[in-house]
Amino acid sequence: EMAASSNEVTQAIENIASVSEQNSAAIEEVSASAEEMSAQVEEVTASAQSLSEMAQNLQEVVAQFKLSAGQNAGQPNNQRLSGAVRSPVAQTAKYRANNVFVKN
């Protein structure tokens, strides 16, 4: 009986040691994952900061442009451009528009 009890205790101790090793390996994996996620959070934070700065700079640049009353954003203000500055396509379109609607 003593030998059987001793074998059972030895087997229990071996099982505990095996489970402890498995738990240790799992904890190391979790730790490595946590470190990787921490690095990713730092990268995302830096990217967000950079994007915020770029958005601020863009907002400052866009704020320099002023639209005349009634003009939609994205439409060029050709009234302020001289004929020499307008593109040939714009000049041709204006000429055609003026000549198409002239009544005979």
Secondary structure, DSSP 8 states (H G I E B T S, - for coil): -HHHHHHHHHHHHHHHHHHHHHHHHHHHHHHHHHHHHHHHHHHHHHHHHHHHHHHHHHHHHHHT----TT--TTS--GGGS-TTTS-HHHHHHHHHHHHHT---
